[in-house]
Amino acid sequence: MRIFKVIFLIIIISTCSFSQDKKPTSQKQSSFTVKVYEYDNNGNLTDAVYKVDNQEVAREKLNKDGTVLKVIGTIPDGIVKEYYKSGAVYKEFIYKNGKPEGQCKTYYANKKLNREDTYINGKINGLTKLYDEKGFLKAEINYKDDVQDGITKIYKNGKLRSELDYKMGKMISKKTYSDKGGIISDEGFKDDTLDGICRYYYKSGKIKAEIVYKRSRLITIKYYFDGGKDFFEEEFLHGRIRINKIKFNINAISEEARARSKGDGVTRINYEGSNVVSEEWSMRGGVLEGVSKLNYENGKPWVEWTFKGGNLEGTTKMYFESGVLKAELNFKNNLMTGTNNWFYESGKIWQEQIYQDGFNNGVSKIFYESGNLLGEYEFKGGKLNGDTKIY
């Protein structure tokens, strides 16, 4: 399970430096330098000590955050090692002019490789690789002077699951992939927060949804069906839905229907050269009243609205061309309310949204076609509230 804010993911990966829960011990060696740490009575790190043949040759006085305050003595050029208490190697550096230079390797207690870093003038630069205890590649991270910069790749069981693009330590985009390599999402970020167009995809690779954010605030949500031919769109202003749009291949209540309507009763318009009804509008007193419909050319329903006094009231239903229910939406005085559901053509639930007086309010859920939960988005008063969870 991956958890991130509206939606948006944070990855914290430790750099190749000391760790207080892995206190190395000194060992007598002559071909390299051994680095050990000293702590005060409260367990706070105070010094890094460098020894050759178990004799101290240099000492770094450290700040509370582990940065070097000053150096006493001279750290020899060459290999520097740190050890677990068991005697297994924890880290292996190369030092030059008192700083790490070149490749650094970190190991698990079972002696398997944990990570590989490259240092230039004491700072991590270039590609860092992380591995799990089974030896699978876990992550590839690009650094520039100790700061993430460029593409970071995250793997699971050796398979690429996400790509994060960083600029000077700030995430600017994120892509996630299925275990079969298909793209699931492509999200834009600014200063580590969702910003710009975020796209989500069906397993087929076709677009499922486009969500536009500005500094994590929802601007528009557009849900696609039938390979992008139709969509349902919600536009937000200060977190509240301002516009709901349902786009089809024909316009709702065409000019012909308006011209033929007498203001009362049902007006029907057929497809050109066909007996199949394309539009059916129910009016009373010059305004829409009751159920109005659009149909596919095969005669099956496309969308069914329920109006009262010209406003959407009650349940609106949308259908696939096969006749399978696509969406069931509830309105009160033109505002979405209650539980609103979207479906796959298989009939399985795709998305469940909770609305109150036009506001997205509560937990919205998205499902894989298998029925397993894909993600949860928590809203309050039309605004993202709490964690966004992607599974």
C-alpha positions as CSV (number, residue, x, y, z in Angstrom):
1,M,0.0,0.0,0.0
2,R,1.2,3.5,-0.8
3,I,0.0,6.5,1.1
4,F,0.2,10.2,-0.1
5,K,-1.5,13.6,0.2
6,V,-4.7,14.8,-3.2
7,I,-3.1,13.3,-3.6
8,F,0.5,13.4,-3.7
9,L,3.7,10.7,-2.5
10,I,6.7,11.5,-0.1
11,I,9.8,9.1,-0.1
12,I,12.5,9.5,2.6
13,I,15.7,7.6,1.9
14,S,18.7,8.0,4.3
15,T,22.0,9.2,2.8
16,C,25.2,7.2,3.2
17,S,26.1,8.5,6.6
18,F,26.2,7.2,10.2
19,S,23.2,5.7,12.0
20,Q,22.9,5.7,15.8
21,D,21.3,2.2,15.9
22,K,24.3,0.7,14.1
23,K,27.2,1.6,16.4
24,P,30.4,0.3,14.9
25,T,33.3,-1.1,17.0
26,S,37.0,-0.5,16.5
27,Q,39.1,-3.3,15.0
28,K,42.9,-3.5,14.6
29,Q,43.8,-3.3,11.0
30,S,46.8,-1.7,9.2
31,S,45.7,-1.5,5.6
32,F,42.8,0.8,6.2
33,T,41.3,3.3,8.7
34,V,38.5,2.3,11.0
35,K,35.8,4.9,11.9
36,V,33.9,4.6,15.2
37,Y,31.5,6.9,17.0
38,E,31.3,8.2,20.5
39,Y,28.2,9.1,22.4
40,D,27.5,11.1,25.7
41,N,25.7,9.6,28.7
42,N,22.4,10.4,27.1
43,G,23.1,8.5,24.0
44,N,23.7,11.7,21.9
45,L,26.4,11.4,19.1
46,T,29.4,13.6,19.9
47,D,32.5,12.5,17.9
48,A,33.6,10.4,15.0
49,V,37.0,8.8,15.7
50,Y,39.4,7.5,13.0
51,K,41.9,4.8,14.0
52,V,44.8,3.0,12.4
53,D,46.1,-0.1,14.1
54,N,43.7,0.8,16.9
55,Q,45.4,4.1,17.5
56,E,43.5,7.4,17.1
57,V,44.8,9.5,14.2
58,A,41.9,12.0,13.8
59,R,38.7,13.1,15.4
60,E,35.6,14.9,14.1
61,K,33.6,16.9,16.6
62,L,30.0,16.7,15.6
63,N,26.9,18.8,15.9
64,K,23.6,17.3,17.1
65,D,22.5,16.7,13.5
66,G,25.7,14.8,12.8
67,T,27.4,17.5,10.7
68,V,31.1,18.2,11.3
69,L,31.9,21.0,13.7
70,K,35.7,20.7,13.5
71,V,38.4,18.2,12.7
72,I,41.3,17.4,15.0
73,G,44.2,15.6,13.3
74,T,44.4,14.3,9.8
75,I,42.2,11.6,8.3
76,P,44.4,9.3,6.2
77,D,43.7,9.0,2.4
78,G,42.4,5.6,1.4
79,I,39.9,3.1,2.6
80,V,37.8,3.8,5.7
81,K,35.5,1.2,7.3
82,E,32.7,1.1,9.8
83,Y,31.6,-2.2,11.6
84,Y,28.6,-3.7,13.2
85,K,29.1,-5.0,16.8
86,S,29.1,-8.5,15.2
87,G,32.3,-7.6,13.4
88,A,30.6,-7.5,9.9
89,V,31.4,-4.5,7.7
90,Y,28.7,-1.8,7.9
91,K,30.2,0.8,5.5
92,E,33.2,1.1,3.3
93,F,34.4,4.5,2.0
94,I,37.3,6.0,0.2
95,Y,38.7,9.2,1.8
96,K,40.7,11.9,0.0
97,N,41.8,15.2,1.7
98,G,39.7,14.4,4.7
99,K,36.4,13.8,2.8
100,P,34.7,10.8,1.2
101,E,35.6,10.5,-2.4
102,G,34.4,7.9,-4.9
103,Q,32.3,4.9,-4.2
104,C,30.8,4.1,-0.8
105,K,29.1,0.8,0.0
106,T,26.7,0.1,2.9
107,Y,25.9,-3.5,3.9
108,Y,23.2,-5.3,5.9
109,A,24.1,-7.2,9.0
110,N,23.9,-10.4,6.9
111,K,26.8,-8.9,4.8
112,K,24.6,-8.4,1.7
113,L,24.8,-5.1,-0.1
114,N,22.4,-2.4,1.1
115,R,23.3,0.6,-1.0
116,E,26.0,2.2,-3.2
117,D,26.7,5.9,-3.3
118,T,29.3,8.0,-5.1
119,Y,30.9,10.9,-3.4
120,I,32.6,14.0,-4.9
121,N,34.4,16.3,-2.5
122,G,32.5,14.9,0.4
123,K,29.0,15.0,-1.0
124,I,26.8,12.4,-2.7
125,N,26.6,13.0,-6.5
126,G,25.3,10.9,-9.4
127,L,23.4,7.6,-9.2
128,T,22.8,5.9,-5.8
129,K,21.4,2.3,-5.8
130,L,19.5,0.7,-2.9
131,Y,18.9,-3.1,-2.6
132,D,16.6,-5.2,-0.4
133,E,18.0,-8.0,1.7
134,K,17.1,-10.5,-1.0
135,G,19.4,-8.7,-3.4
136,F,16.7,-7.1,-5.6
137,L,17.2,-3.5,-6.7
138,K,14.9,-1.3,-4.5
139,A,15.6,2.2,-5.7
140,E,17.8,4.3,-8.0
141,I,18.3,7.9,-6.9
142,N,20.1,10.7,-8.6
143,Y,21.9,13.2,-6.3
144,K,23.6,16.6,-6.8
145,D,25.6,17.7,-3.8
146,D,23.6,15.6,-1.3
147,V,20.3,16.8,-2.8
148,Q,17.9,14.6,-4.9
149,D,18.0,16.0,-8.4
150,G,16.8,14.1,-11.5
151,I,14.9,10.8,-11.8
152,T,14.4,8.5,-8.8
153,K,13.1,5.0,-9.6
154,I,11.4,2.8,-7.1
155,Y,11.2,-1.0,-7.6
156,K,9.3,-3.8,-5.9
157,N,10.6,-7.4,-6.3
158,G,12.9,-6.0,-9.0
159,K,10.0,-4.4,-11.1
160,L,9.7,-0.7,-11.7
161,R,6.8,0.7,-9.7
162,S,7.3,4.5,-9.7
163,E,9.4,7.2,-11.2
164,L,9.8,10.5,-9.3
165,D,11.5,13.6,-11.0
166,Y,13.2,15.9,-8.6
167,K,14.7,19.4,-9.1
168,M,16.9,20.7,-6.3
169,G,15.3,18.4,-3.8
170,K,11.7,19.2,-4.8
171,M,9.5,16.7,-6.6
172,I,8.1,18.0,-9.9
173,S,6.5,14.8,-11.3
174,K,5.6,11.3,-10.3
175,K,4.6,8.2,-12.4
176,T,3.4,4.9,-11.0
177,Y,3.2,1.6,-12.8
178,S,1.4,-1.7,-12.3
179,D,3.3,-5.0,-11.7
180,K,2.9,-5.7,-15.4
181,G,4.6,-2.4,-16.4
182,G,1.5,-0.5,-17.5
183,I,1.2,3.1,-16.4
184,I,-1.3,3.8,-13.6
185,S,-0.8,7.5,-13.0
186,D,1.2,10.5,-14.1
187,E,1.1,13.4,-11.6
188,G,2.5,16.9,-11.6
189,F,4.0,18.6,-8.5
190,K,5.4,22.0,-7.5
191,D,7.4,22.3,-4.3
192,D,6.4,18.8,-3.3
193,T,2.7,19.5,-3.6
194,L,0.3,18.4,-6.4
195,D,0.1,21.0,-9.1
196,G,-0.9,21.0,-12.7
197,I,-2.4,18.1,-14.7
198,C,-2.6,14.6,-13.1
199,R,-3.6,11.7,-15.3
200,Y,-4.9,8.3,-14.3
201,Y,-5.2,5.3,-16.7
202,Y,-7.2,2.1,-17.3
203,K,-5.3,-1.2,-17.5
204,S,-5.6,-0.9,-21.3
205,G,-3.5,2.3,-21.1
206,K,-6.5,4.5,-22.1
207,I,-7.1,7.7,-20.1
208,K,-9.4,7.2,-17.1
209,A,-9.3,10.6,-15.4
210,E,-7.6,14.0,-15.5
211,I,-7.4,16.0,-12.3
212,V,-6.0,19.6,-12.3
213,Y,-4.5,21.0,-9.1
214,K,-3.1,24.3,-8.2
215,R,-1.0,24.1,-5.0
216,S,-3.0,21.0,-4.0
217,R,-6.3,22.7,-4.5
218,L,-8.7,20.9,-6.9
219,I,-9.5,22.9,-10.0
220,T,-11.2,20.3,-12.3
221,I,-11.8,16.6,-12.3
222,K,-12.6,14.9,-15.6
223,Y,-13.5,11.2,-15.8
224,Y,-13.3,9.5,-19.2
225,F,-15.2,6.5,-20.6
226,D,-15.1,4.6,-23.9
227,G,-11.4,5.6,-24.6
228,G,-11.9,9.3,-24.0
229,K,-15.0,9.7,-26.3
230,D,-17.3,10.8,-23.4
231,F,-16.4,12.5,-20.1
232,F,-18.0,13.7,-16.9
233,E,-16.4,16.9,-15.6
234,E,-16.5,18.7,-12.2
235,E,-15.1,22.2,-12.0
236,F,-14.2,23.6,-8.5
237,L,-14.1,27.1,-7.1
238,H,-12.7,27.5,-3.6
239,G,-13.2,23.8,-3.2
240,R,-16.9,23.7,-4.1
241,I,-18.2,22.2,-7.3
242,R,-19.1,25.1,-9.6
243,I,-19.9,23.3,-12.8
244,N,-20.9,19.7,-13.6
245,K,-20.5,18.7,-17.3
246,I,-21.5,15.5,-19.0
247,K,-20.1,15.5,-22.6
248,F,-21.5,13.3,-25.3
249,N,-21.3,13.1,-29.1
250,I,-24.5,15.0,-29.4
251,N,-25.6,18.1,-27.6
252,A,-28.1,18.0,-24.8
253,I,-31.5,19.4,-25.9
254,S,-30.7,20.2,-29.5
255,E,-31.9,23.3,-31.4
256,E,-34.3,21.1,-33.3
257,A,-35.9,19.8,-30.0
258,R,-36.2,23.4,-28.7
259,A,-37.8,24.5,-31.9
260,R,-40.3,21.6,-32.0
261,S,-41.2,21.7,-28.3
262,K,-44.6,23.3,-27.4
263,G,-43.5,23.8,-23.8
264,D,-45.6,20.9,-22.6
265,G,-45.4,17.1,-23.1
266,V,-42.7,15.0,-24.6
267,T,-40.7,16.0,-27.6
268,R,-38.9,13.2,-29.5
269,I,-36.2,13.6,-32.1
270,N,-35.0,10.7,-34.3
271,Y,-31.6,10.0,-35.8
272,E,-31.5,11.3,-39.4
273,G,-33.0,8.7,-41.7
274,S,-33.9,6.4,-38.9
275,N,-36.9,5.5,-36.7
276,V,-34.6,5.3,-33.7
277,V,-35.2,8.1,-31.1
278,S,-32.0,10.0,-30.3
279,E,-33.6,12.6,-27.9
280,E,-36.6,12.6,-25.7
281,W,-37.4,15.7,-23.7
282,S,-40.2,16.0,-21.1
283,M,-41.4,19.6,-20.4
284,R,-44.2,21.3,-18.5
285,G,-44.8,25.0,-18.5
286,G,-41.8,25.6,-20.8
287,V,-39.3,23.9,-18.4
288,L,-37.9,20.4,-18.2
289,E,-40.0,18.2,-15.9
290,G,-39.7,14.4,-15.4
291,V,-37.4,12.0,-17.2
292,S,-35.5,13.2,-20.3
293,K,-33.3,10.8,-22.4
294,L,-30.6,10.5,-24.9
295,N,-30.2,7.2,-26.8
296,Y,-27.5,5.5,-28.8
297,E,-28.1,4.8,-32.5
298,N,-28.9,1.2,-31.6
299,G,-31.8,2.4,-29.6
300,K,-30.3,1.7,-26.2
301,P,-30.3,4.4,-23.5
302,W,-27.3,6.7,-23.2
303,V,-28.3,9.0,-20.4
304,E,-31.5,9.5,-18.4
305,W,-32.1,12.7,-16.4
306,T,-34.8,13.5,-13.9
307,F,-35.9,17.1,-13.8
308,K,-38.2,19.1,-11.5
309,G,-39.0,22.7,-12.3
310,G,-36.0,22.8,-14.8
311,N,-33.5,21.6,-12.2
312,L,-31.9,18.2,-11.9
313,E,-33.7,16.3,-9.1
314,G,-33.3,12.7,-8.2
315,T,-31.3,10.1,-10.0
316,T,-29.4,10.6,-13.3
317,K,-28.3,7.4,-15.0
318,M,-25.7,6.9,-17.7
319,Y,-25.1,3.8,-19.8
320,F,-22.6,2.1,-22.0
321,E,-23.6,1.4,-25.6
322,S,-24.1,-2.2,-24.6
323,G,-26.9,-1.1,-22.2
324,V,-24.8,-1.7,-19.1
325,L,-25.1,1.0,-16.4
326,K,-22.2,3.4,-16.5
327,A,-23.1,5.8,-13.7
328,E,-25.8,6.5,-11.1
329,L,-25.8,10.1,-9.9
330,N,-28.1,11.8,-7.4
331,F,-29.1,15.5,-7.6
332,K,-31.1,17.8,-5.4
333,N,-31.9,21.2,-6.8
334,N,-29.1,20.9,-9.4
335,L,-26.5,19.9,-6.8
336,M,-25.0,16.5,-6.5
337,T,-25.8,14.8,-3.2
338,G,-25.6,11.4,-1.5
339,T,-23.7,8.4,-2.9
340,N,-22.8,8.6,-6.6
341,N,-21.4,5.5,-8.3
342,W,-19.5,4.9,-11.6
343,F,-19.2,1.4,-13.1
344,Y,-17.0,-0.6,-15.4
345,E,-18.7,-2.1,-18.4
346,S,-18.4,-5.4,-16.7
347,G,-20.9,-4.0,-14.1
348,K,-18.2,-3.9,-11.4
349,I,-18.0,-0.7,-9.3
350,W,-15.3,1.8,-10.5
351,Q,-15.8,4.8,-8.3
352,E,-17.9,5.7,-5.3
353,Q,-18.3,9.4,-4.4
354,I,-20.1,11.0,-1.4
355,Y,-21.6,14.5,-2.0
356,Q,-23.5,16.9,0.2
357,D,-25.1,20.0,-1.2
358,G,-22.8,20.0,-4.2
359,F,-19.7,19.4,-2.1
360,N,-17.6,16.3,-2.3
361,N,-17.9,15.3,1.4
362,G,-16.5,12.1,2.9
363,V,-14.3,9.4,1.5
364,S,-14.4,8.8,-2.3
365,K,-13.2,5.4,-3.4
366,I,-11.8,4.1,-6.6
367,F,-11.7,0.3,-7.4
368,Y,-9.9,-1.9,-9.8
369,E,-12.1,-3.9,-12.1
370,S,-11.3,-7.0,-10.0
371,G,-13.1,-5.3,-7.1
372,N,-10.0,-4.6,-5.1
373,L,-9.6,-1.0,-3.7
374,L,-7.3,1.2,-5.9
375,G,-7.4,4.4,-3.9
376,E,-9.3,6.5,-1.2
377,Y,-9.6,10.3,-1.3
378,E,-11.0,12.0,1.8
379,F,-12.9,15.3,1.3
380,K,-14.5,17.8,3.6
381,G,-16.6,20.6,2.2
382,G,-15.3,19.9,-1.3
383,K,-11.6,20.1,-0.2
384,L,-9.1,17.3,0.2
385,N,-8.9,16.5,3.9
386,G,-6.5,14.0,5.3
387,D,-4.5,11.3,3.5
388,T,-4.9,10.1,0.0
389,K,-4.3,6.4,-0.2
390,I,-3.3,4.5,-3.4
391,Y,-3.2,0.7,-3.1
